[in-house]
Amino acid sequence: MILGTGSDVGKSLIVTAICRILKNRGIRVAPFKAQNMSNNSFVALEGGEIGRAQAVQAEASGILPSVHMNPILLKPSNNRTSQVIVQGKVLGNIDSRTYHLIKPRLKEAIIDSYNKLAEQYDVIIMEGAGSCCEMNIKEHDIVNFPLAKELKVQCVIVGDIDRGGIFAQLIGTYYLMDKEEKELTRGFLINKFRGDLSLFKKGIEYIEEKTSIPVLGLIPYIEDLRIDPEDSVIIQKERLEKRVPLPQKVNIGVIRLPAISNFTDIQVLAMEEDVVVNYLFSPDELTLVYDCLLIPGTKNAMQDSLWIKNTGWAKKIRQFAENGGFVLGICGGFQILGIKIKDPHGIESEQKEMEGIGLLPVETTLFSEKIVRRVKGVCLVNNQNVEGYEIHMGRTIPKTERGMPFLRLSLDGEFWEDGWINEKGNIMGTYLHGIMDSDGFREDFLNRLRLKKGLKPKKTRLKASFRFKEYDRLAQHFEKYCDIQKIIQIIEE
């Protein structure tokens, strides 16, 4: 089990690296995170939802993602409640107090999923959540040390030196651990180091002297790693570095919605050579220097629609569209572009309906039954093949014949039309997450933006298979700076 001294210390990437290393050695390996909190989800093999990080780890392991790799997924709806998903299926919207009451039931699902994976794979690389020693909630923890104790799992603890305080992180965590937890902990990993590695030799000696636990690796920060991140912590305002939009590039702005979800839909665009992608936090940032505005998914389209209206975004987006700017909404972003969102069952809000921006002639009604499926199809605008996944509570229908459906999708012999595009062809929406990962569609989409501003069309050099090269790059980096033989030895004990 890879545990952390806190959130965002690099646990997910380290699990990904170890899974890839073992896979490359011919070992049948699977990832496992008992409980994950993220609005960045993915559709698993069985048709249920799991955290995006576990889907990435599964892909690095050379296997298909399963709901049993992340049996409990929490998707925050607001500051008080989260949608709780158990083994891929929605249990309901639950507040934190109620969640603690149902933990015994959730623990049963966790053990069941672990056992199912254990029957199929030689090795399971488990991931903790947040800090492994949150003393106020440790008694009710079902992810970190309590689960490690029950399953007798060997543990490695990761600290993030880039944020500072690495000695307090690792040594402090050690002194918060009980006797059994110390016995299960077989090593430390120090992640995100910048600078001369030799300068930290005495630091490693100090940590090992104070804890009697070996430091198994000092891992330098790896630049420009093109692997999907786990959650929205990486797109917080204070962590983002804006790139300058340039006339010779395709400039795309993305609204940073309060309840943003599945923002990995955008990642592949930012990896294209001549594309600038910036998250926009206020309406003033949206100018005609941007060629396209993307409204991403959201866990709460009702509240984010209200936020867009109250902050002045709605007026600014309409002006941008009227001046010829392209606007694309994905999933919740598609719903927000419509005339109205209705919530008769109180799925997302106490309000029964909310006005959208009104740029697409569609209305959405939210239902308690969630659509979760992996699909393929074709874009009706450019005839390019697309594939991806749907995760949504809404059903969206056109209210006029102005415009046309955006995609034609299929699953198991069933066909249907998805999304909508306006008559001018510059406003479009779809429920299809991952649409930009379809190389032909992405190339055509970007070329339309290039041609509109007088740039030459380009063939995309970035193929969807680039991810596999990135997994190998990550694995090689990890092997270079960690005692991987010792880690494998710990696994085999």
N, C-alpha and C positions, 0 to 999 in steps of 0.2 A: 504494500500500500504506500502510495506517495502522499504524504501529508504536508501541510504548509504551516508556516508561522502566521499566515494571514491570507487574505484574498489577493488574487492577481500577482502571486509570487512566481507563477510559471508551472504550477502543477500539471495543468492540462497538456502543455507542450512536452513536458518531461515524460508523461505517460505515453504521449504520441511517439516520442523518440524511442523509448524502451520497446514499445510494441513493434515499431519498424525494425529495430535491431534484431529482435527475436524472430520476427517473420522472415527476415533475410537469412537467418540461420536455420530456417526450415522448421521452426517450432510453431505449433498451433497455439496462438495467443489471442486473447480477447480483452477489451477494456471493460471496466465496471465502475460506475459511480452511483452509489446507493441513492443519494438525493442531490439533485441539482436545482439551483434557482437561476433561471434564465428565460428571457423571452425570445432567445435565438434558438429555435427548435428545428427539427428535421423529421421527415416521415420515415419510419423504420420499415424493415422487411414485412412485418405483420400488419402494417397500415396504421400503427399508432405513433405517438410523438415521443421523441427523446431530445435531450440537449444536443445542440449542434456539435459540441466538443466530442461527445461520444461517437457521433457519426464520423467525424474526422479521424478519431482514434481507430475506429473499425476499418476505415478505408486504408489507413496506414498499416493495419494488421493483415490486409488482404482478404477481408471478410465483409459480408453484408451487415449493416447495422440492425440490431434487434432491440425490441423494447426492454429486454432483460438486461441490457447494458446500462440502462438508466431507469430503474423501476419507479422512482419517484421524481417527478419533474414539477417544480413550482414556477408558475408564470404570474408574476405580480400584476394585478389589475389596477391597483391604486396603493396608497400608503397603508391601507388597513387589511386588504384581502389579496389572496392569490388564487388563481385557478390551480387546483391540485390534480395532477395526472398520474394515475397509478397503472403501471405496466402498459402504458400507451393510451389509456382511456381516461376521459374526464370524469373525476369523482364529483367536482363541484367547486364553487367559489367559497373559500373558507378563510376565516380570520385566524390570527396566530394562536389565540386561546383555544379555539376548537381544534386547531391542528395538533396541539400538544395532546389533546384528549384522544385523538385517533391514532397516535403514534404506535401503539401496540399492533394495530391492524396493518399499519404501513410496514412495520418491521417484519411481519410475516411475509409480505410481498417481497421485501428485500431479500430475505433468506431464500425464498422460493426461486427468485430470479438468479441469485448467486448459484444455487444448486443446479439449476438448468444449464447455466454456462459451464459449470464444473464438469458436467457429464460430457460436454462436447469438446472442451479445449484442455490442452496440457498445462497452460499457464494463464492466470488471470492477473492483470495489472490493475489494481484498484486505485481510485483517486479519492482523496478526502475533499472536504468542502470548507472554505474559509480557513480560520485558525483551528488547529487541532486542540487547543487548550483555552477555549472560551469558558471561563470558570462558572459564569452565571447560568449557562445552559448545558454544561457538560453532562449533568445528571440525565438529561433527556436527549442527548446526542445519539443519532442513529446512523451517523456517517463516518465518524473519525475513530478515535481510540476505542470507544465501546464496541463498535463492530469489529475492529481489529482483534480485540480481546476474545470476543465470542468465536471468531473464526480462526484464531491463533495465527494471525497474519504478521509476517515480518514487515517492519516499517522503515521508511527513509523520509526524513523531514527536510523540506526545501525552505530556504530563506532567500530574500531578495536584497542583494547588497546595493542595488541601484537606488533604492528608496532611502538608504541610510539606516544606521542602527543595527547592523547585522549581528553584533555581539549580543545586544539585548534581545534580538529576535530568537537566536538559537539557544543561547545560554539561559535566557529568561524562560523560554518554552521548556527547556530541560528541567528547570527547578519547579515548574508547575506540574510536571508529570509524576504519577505515582510509581511505585516500585515495578509493577507489572508492565506499565507503559515504557519505562526505561529499558526493561529487558527485551521488549519487542522492537525497540528502536535500534537499528543496526548501522545507521549512518546518517550523515548530513550531506546535503548538496547546497552549494552557494551559487545562486543564479544571477544572471544579468551583470556580470563584472565588466567594468570598462577600465582599460589601462594596462600596465605592465603586471602580468601575473606574479612575477617573482617578488614584487613588493608586498604581496599579501602572505608570504610564507610564514612570518611570525604570527600573523592573525590566525592562520589555520592552527598553528601550534598552541596558541592561547585557548582557542575553542576546544581543542582536543584535551588539553590539560584540565580545563574546568569541568568537562562533561564525561571524559573517558569514552567518548563516541567518535569514531573516525570521520573525517571529512572526505567523502568519496569523490568529490569533484568541485572544481572552481570553474564555472561555465561562463565564458565571455558572452556579452550581449551579441546576438546574431542579427545582423542588419538585413532589412528588406526581405524577411521571411514571408513567403506568400502562402500562408496557411490560414484558413478561416479562424478568427478569434472567437472566444466563447461568449462574451457578453458585452454590454454597452459601456462597461467601465473604460474601454479604450477610446470611446468617442465622447468622453466628457470634455467640456469646453477647455478646461485648463490643460488637457493632455494633447489637444490637437494642434498641429502646426499647419496653418493655412498656406496653400501654394498660390502663387500669383497667376490669375487667369491671363492667358496670352492670346493674341490674335491668330497665331499659327497653330493653336491647339484647340481641341474640343473641350469646352469648359462646362462642367456639370455641377449644379448646386443641389444639395440634398437637405431638405428640412429636417432639423434635429427635433423630432416630435418628443414630447415628454414621456410617452409610453412606447417609444420606438421598439420594434421587434424585427427580427430577421433582416437586420441591416447588412448581413453577408451577401444579400442580393446585389449589392453595389460594389463589393470588393474587387470583382474581376474587372470592372470598368476602370478602376483606379490603377490597375496593373498594365493597362495599355500605354504604349510609349508616348503617344501624342494626346493623352487625355488628362485633364486636371479635374479632380473631384474634391469639392470642399463641402463640409457640413456647415449649414447656415443656421444661426441661432436667433437672428432677428430679421424682420422684414426689410430693414434698411440695407441689408447685405445683398438682397436680390436685385441686381441691375441687369441691363441688357448685355453686359460683358459675358453673361452666362448664356449658353446656347440651349440648355435644357435644364428644367427643374424636375427633380425626382422626389415624389412623396412616398416614403417607404411604408412598410407594414407598421401596425400599431396594435398593442394589446387592448387598447380602449379607444376605438374610433369615435364613440360618442363624446368622451371628454376631450379628446384631441381636436375634434371638430369645433367644440366650444372654445378651446384654446386658440385655434387658428382664427376664429372670428374675433375674439376679445383682444388679441394682440396685434391686429391689423394685417395679419398674413393673408386673409381671404381677399381683401381689396388689392393687395400687392400682387398676388398670384393672378387675379383676373386681368390686371393691367399688363403683366408680363405676357400672358397668353394673347391678349388683344394686339400686342405689338409684335406678334409672330413667334414668340418663344415656344419651344416644345415643352410639354408637361406630361410626365408619365407617373401614374399612381399604381402601386403594387399592393394587392390585398386590401388592408385598411386604408391605404392611400387611394385606392380605386374607389372605395366607399365614400371617402371624404370629398372626392371630386364630383360626386353626384348631387342630386337635388336635395335628398333627404335620407336620413338614417332613422329607422324605427326600431324601438326596443320594447315591444309590448310585454315581454316576460321579465324585464329588469335584469338582463344578462350583464350589461356593462354600466348601467346608470339607473337612477331613480326616475329620470325623465323619460317620457314615452317616445319622444322623437327629437331629432336635432337637425337643423338645416346644414346642408353641405355647402361647398363652394359654388356649386351649380354650373360647372363647366361641362359636365356630361349629363345627358338627359336620362339618368337612371336613378332608381330608388332602391334602398337596401332595407331588408327586414332581418333582425337578428333572431335566431332560434336557439333553443337549448341543445339541440343535437349538432355536434361539430362535424364538419366535413374534413377528413384527413385522408389524403390519397396521393399516390405517385402517378403521374400521367404523362402522356406524349401527345403531340399534335402538330399542327401547322399554323403559321401566322397567315391570316387572310389578307394582309396588306402586302407582304413581300414574298409569300409562298415559301418561307424558310421553315425547316423543321425545328420544333422546340420540344423540350421536355423539362420536367421539374416536379414540384409538389404543391398541393393545396392544403392549407390549414386555416379554416375560417368558420365562424358561427353564422355569417351573413349569407343571404340569398339576394342577389342583385338582378333587377329586371329593367329593361329599357321602357320608358314612358312615351316615346315617340319613335318614328322611323328615321329621324334625322341622324345620319351617321351609319355605322355598321358594326357588327361584332368584330372583335380584334383577333381571336384565336378560334380554332376548331380543335377540340381535345378529345381524347378517347382513353378508355380503360376497359379491358376485358370485353371488347366487342361493342361497348356502349359509346356513342358519340354525342357531343353537345358543344354548343357555342359558348365562348367565354369572353368576358370583357367588352369594351366598347371603344370606338374611336370616332371623333367628331367629323363633320363634313369637310373641314379644312385639312384634316389629317395631322394637326399639331397637338391635340389633346387625346390621350389614350390611357386606358386603365385595364388591369388584368388581375385575376386572383393567383396567377402562376408565379410562385416563388422559384428562384433559380433560372428564370428565363434568360438572363444574360450569360449564363454558363453555356448556352447553346451557341457554338462558335459562329455558324452562318447567320443566325439572327442578330447576334451582337455586331458582326461585321457590317451587315446591312443597316442596322440602326445607327451606328456611328458614321457610316458613309453618307447617310441622309443629312446628318448634322454637318458633316464636312462640306458637302456640296452646297448646302444652304448659305454657308459663309464664304464660299468661293475657294475652298480647299479641294485638293485632288482626293479621290477615293483611295482607300488603302486596303490591302489584304491583311487580315489579322495574323500576326506571328504567334500570338498567344493561343495555344490550344488547351482544351480542358484537361488534357493529360499532364499539364505542367505540374499539377499537384503532386503526382507520384515522384517527380524529380525533387520536389521540395521536401517530401518525406525522407528521401535518401540523403539529401543535403543536411537535414536536421539530424538524422541518425549519425552521419559521419562527424558532424560537429560535436555531438554528445560523446561519441566514442573517443574522440581526440582529447577531450578535456575531463573525462570521468574514468574512474576505475571500473570499467564495464564488466571485467572478469569477476571482480568482487561482488558486483551487483547480481550477476548471474549465479554466482556461488550462493548468495543469500537466498535467491529464488529457489534454488535446488535443495536447500536444507529442509 
